[in-house]
Amino acid sequence: MRMDLDFSGRHVMVFGGTTGINLGIADCFAQRRGRVAVVSRKQENVDAAVAQLSRHGGEVLGLVADVRDPQAVQAAIEASVARFGAIDVLVSGAAGNFLADAKDLSPNGFGVVVDIDLKGTFHVMRMAWPHLAKPGASVINITAPQGQRPVRRQVHACAAKAGVDQLTRVLAQEWGAEGIRVNAISPGPIGDTEGVRRLVANSPESKKRAEARIPLGRFGELDDIGNLAMFLASPFAGYLSGAIIPCDGGGTIEADRYRPE
């Protein structure tokens, strides 16, 4: 069940919005009549996402850009603004991750995750700044519990997501005077996503053990994150900024919640 919200005529731009959690977020806004632009670095993913989102009958734009390239990010934002006007809702969710002990992690492997997650988030927010609706824009970064708590074999993701969390807080401070709210969602394991399959539940046994460590006893659904994103973008969250919001079934209160198998 989704919240009864209407985003008719509002420009919603989702970076990383062609797969997984971010596509789920874009889908929620598309169902609520938003004018949705999705951005990814792979043309085939963009095409598939546009086809899916267009089934809801609204306006959809697909763009190709790698968040590691600030010029490509800027070009995508300018193309979306030319089509839909100032950005009302900006979601930055491009991410990369894999399991590796720190002693075995190459400098390149560490750098790739930081480049996508942290620097990519900065590129999206920095290039979007001139085009955000002022006042009224809602910026939503997608972070992870690793930003708040250490997780073995994920030193690269922990460092990158901790940076995303602080980026969120600082820009909430700096941009608040312009009437822009900046928040972040920290999803728990969301079923049927690549991240969960690779990092948490790569077998029926590990899935069962992981679900048992969640107080609500289940993995999340895409709509759980999409509904929270819509709330953050709505007037109901009009006094909420600088927050890092877990959406994980209570998982953050379990000490070994994200321990890899």
N, C-alpha and C positions, 0 to 999 in steps of 0.2 A: 504494500500500500504506500502510495506517495502522498506527500503533502499537497494540499490544494493551492498551488501557486501558479501564477501566470507570468511568463516572461516575454509576452508578445512585444515584438519590436525592439527588444533589448539585444545588444551585441555581446555574445558570449564567445570567448576565444580560449581554446583548450590546447595547450602544448603537450605533446605526447598523447593526444586524444584519439588515437586510432586503434589502440589495443587495451585490453585489461581494464584496470580501475578507471583510467582516464577516459576511455571510450564509454564506460558505464556512466560517468559523470556527464559527458557530452550527450548521451542518449536521454538522460533525465531532462536536461534543458531543452533538447529538441522536442520531446514529448510535451513540454510546457510552452511550446511555440516560440522559443528563443530563436534568434538568428545566429546560427552556430557555425563557427570556423574551427576546424581541427588542423593541427600541424604535426607532421612527423617527417622523419628523414627518408622513409621508404615509400616510393610512389604506389606500390601495390597495396600497402596498408592504408594509405590515404584513400585510394579508390574504393576499397572495400568498406571503409568507415563511412564515406560519403553515401554509398549505396544503402547502407543500413540506416543511417540517420535520415535520409531523404524519404524513407517510407512513412515517416510521421507527417509529411506534407508541408513542412516549413522550409525556410531558406537555409541552405547548407553550402559551405565553401570548404574545399580541401586544399591545403598548401603543403609544399615540401620544403623543409628546412631542418638543419642540424643545429641543435641549441648550442653546440660548441663553437659555432661560427656566428659572432654577433652581427655581421653584415647580412647573413642569411636570415637571422631572426628579425632584423629591422625590416628587410624587404617583405617578409611574410606579414608582419604587423601592418605595414603601410598598405599592402594589397587588401588586407581584411578591412582596414579602416576606410579605404576607398569604396569598398562595397557596402559596408554596414554602418559606417559612422564611428563616433567615439566608442571606446570599449567600456561596457558596463560591468562585465564580469570577466576577469582574467584568471585562468587556471594554469599553473605551471607544474607539470607532473612528469616530465621526461626523467628517466632514471635508468641506472644500470647496477647490477650487483652479481656477485658470485662468491662461493665459499673458498677461502684460502687462509692458511695460517700466516701470520705476519712474517715469520722467518722465511717463508717460501714466496711471499708476494713480491713481484717485480716492481720497480719504480713506475714502469709504464702501466701495470695493472692498477696500482694505487691511483695514478694520475688520471686514468680513463674515467674511473668512477667519480673522482672529484670534478673532473672537467664536465661531465654530463650533469651530475646532480647539483653541485654547488655553483660552479661557474655558469652552467647552463641556466639555472634559476636566476642568477644575477643578470645574465644577458637578457632574459625574457622581461624581467621587471624594469631594467634600465631602459631598454628600447621601447617598452610600452608606455613609460611615464608620460611622454608628451601627448599621448593619444588616449589616456584614461579619462573617463567622464569625471569632471570636477565641478561640484561635489557629486558623490553618489557611487563611485566605482567600488567594487568589491574585488580584492585580489586574494586568491586562495592558492597557497603552495601545498604540494603533496610531499610530506616528509615521511618519517618512519619511526617506530619506537627506538631504533638504534641511535637516534639523535639524542635521546635522553638517558639511555642505559647502555653499558658496554655489553657487547655480544662477541664471544669468541669466534674467530675465523671470519670476522666482518669488520676489521679495523678500518678499511677503506670506506665502507658504507657508514660506519659510525661517525667517522670524521666528517664526511660530506654532509650527512643529515644534521649533525650538530651545527654545522655552518648554515644550513638552510633554516634551522630554527632561529638562530641569532639574526640572520638576514631578515626573517619575517618580523622579529621584534623591533629591530632598528628602523625598518622602513615604516612600520606602524607608527613609530614615534615621529619620523620625519614627514610622512605624508598625511598624517591626521589633520593638520591645519588646512589641507586642501579638501577635506571631506572624503578622503579615501581610506577605506578600512582594509587592513592586511592581516590575514589569519592563515593558519596552516591546519591541515587534517593529517593525523597520524594513523593510518589504517592498520588494523591487525590483519591476520591472514584471511584473505578473501578467496573463497572457494572458486575453483575453475579459472584460476589465473596462473600465468607462467611462473610468477614469483613463488607462489605457494608450492607448485609442483616441484620446483628446483630446490627451494631452501627449507621448506617445512615438512611437506607431506609427499615424499617421493616414493612411498609405498603405502599400502592400506594400513600396515601396522604403525608406521610413523604418523600417518594421518590420525589414527585413533588416539595415539598417545598425545598428539598436539591438541586435539579437541578436548581431551580430558583435562588439560591444564587451563582451559578457558572457563571462567565461572559460568558463563551462559551455555557452555557445553557444545558449541558449534562454531564452525567457520562463518565469517560474514558473507553477505551477498553484495553484488555490485550496487544494488539499490540502497544498501545501508550507507555507502559512501556518497552516492549521488544525492540522496535525500539530505544528508548533512551539508553538502555543497550548496544545494538550493536554499537551505535555511540560512547559511552564511551570506548568501547573495541577496537575501530578502530583507524587507523592512523589519521583520521579526528579530533580526540580529543587528539592528541599527546602532547599538551602543557596544558592540563587541568588536574589539580590534586588538592585535598583538597576542592572540591566543593560539596555543598549540593544542589542538583538541584530539585526544585519542578516540578512535572508533573501533573498538577491538573486543567487545563483549566482556570487558572487565579484565582483559589480559594483562594490562600494565601493573596490576596488583599481585601478579604471580611472579615470584623471583626468577624462575627459570623459563619464563614464557617463550623466549625466542632461542633457546639453546639448540643449535643444530644437532641432528642425530649423528 
